[in-house]
Amino acid sequence: QGIEQGIEQGIEQGIEQGIEQGVKQGVKLGKQNEARSLVLRMLGKRLGSLEGETEARIADLSVEQLEELAEALLEFSARSDLAAWLDARVAP
């Protein structure tokens, strides 16, 4: 009975940890998707529609990079400013 109880507790802990990790990952992805969506909207207003390649490069940015881009884009006046920013931080 002790072994069965130990196995049951181990399974319960494993399930709890799996759920916790899943929730954390879901929250992280949600933040990244929301940040990306906001930055793309802001860039669209500032610079007009973007090329698919540029959007793909932005889609690969981390939340921290998206936050940096959100601040930097306030000073962009042309698409070349965005290209330079991406080139300095992200592989093409």
C-alpha positions as CSV (number, residue, x, y, z in Angstrom):
1,Q,0.0,0.0,0.0
2,G,2.9,2.4,0.7
3,I,4.3,1.9,-2.8
4,E,0.9,2.6,-4.4
5,Q,0.4,5.7,-2.3
6,G,3.9,6.9,-3.3
7,I,3.1,6.3,-7.0
8,E,-0.2,8.2,-6.6
9,Q,1.5,11.1,-4.9
10,G,4.1,11.2,-7.6
11,I,1.5,11.2,-10.4
12,E,-0.4,14.0,-8.7
13,Q,2.8,16.1,-8.3
14,G,3.7,15.4,-11.9
15,I,0.2,16.5,-13.1
16,E,0.3,19.7,-11.0
17,Q,3.8,20.6,-12.3
18,G,2.7,19.9,-15.9
19,I,-0.4,22.2,-15.5
20,E,1.7,24.9,-13.9
21,Q,4.3,24.8,-16.7
22,G,1.5,24.8,-19.3
23,V,-0.2,27.9,-17.7
24,K,3.2,29.7,-17.5
25,Q,3.9,28.9,-21.2
26,G,0.4,30.0,-22.2
27,V,0.8,33.3,-20.4
28,K,4.2,33.9,-22.0
29,L,2.9,33.1,-25.5
30,G,-0.2,35.3,-24.9
31,K,2.1,38.3,-23.9
32,Q,4.3,37.7,-26.9
33,N,1.3,37.6,-29.3
34,E,-0.3,40.7,-27.8
35,A,3.0,42.6,-27.9
36,R,3.6,41.6,-31.5
37,S,0.1,42.6,-32.5
38,L,0.5,46.0,-30.9
39,V,3.9,46.7,-32.4
40,L,2.7,45.7,-35.9
41,R,-0.3,48.0,-35.6
42,M,1.9,50.9,-34.4
43,L,4.4,50.3,-37.2
44,G,1.5,50.2,-39.7
45,K,0.3,53.6,-38.5
46,R,3.8,55.0,-38.5
47,L,5.2,53.5,-41.7
48,G,2.3,52.0,-43.7
49,S,2.0,48.4,-44.6
50,L,5.0,46.2,-44.1
51,E,6.5,43.5,-46.3
52,G,5.9,39.9,-45.3
53,E,9.6,39.3,-44.7
54,T,9.7,42.3,-42.3
55,E,6.6,41.0,-40.5
56,A,8.2,37.5,-40.2
57,R,11.3,39.0,-38.6
58,I,9.2,40.9,-36.1
59,A,7.2,37.7,-35.4
60,D,10.5,36.1,-34.2
61,L,11.2,38.8,-31.6
62,S,11.0,38.1,-27.9
63,V,8.7,40.1,-25.6
64,E,11.7,42.1,-24.5
65,Q,12.8,42.9,-28.0
66,L,9.2,43.8,-29.0
67,E,9.1,46.2,-26.0
68,E,12.4,47.8,-27.2
69,L,11.0,48.1,-30.7
70,A,7.8,49.7,-29.4
71,E,9.9,52.5,-27.9
72,A,12.3,52.8,-30.8
73,L,9.6,53.0,-33.4
74,L,8.4,56.3,-32.0
75,E,11.5,57.9,-33.6
76,F,11.2,56.1,-36.9
77,S,10.4,58.2,-39.9
78,A,10.9,55.7,-42.7
79,R,10.9,51.9,-43.3
80,S,14.7,52.1,-43.5
81,D,14.8,53.1,-39.8
82,L,12.9,49.8,-39.0
83,A,15.2,47.8,-41.3
84,A,18.3,49.3,-39.6
85,W,16.9,48.5,-36.2
86,L,16.1,44.9,-37.1
87,D,19.5,44.4,-38.8
88,A,21.3,45.6,-35.7
89,R,19.4,43.1,-33.5
90,V,18.0,40.2,-35.5
91,A,19.6,38.0,-38.2
92,P,17.9,38.5,-41.6
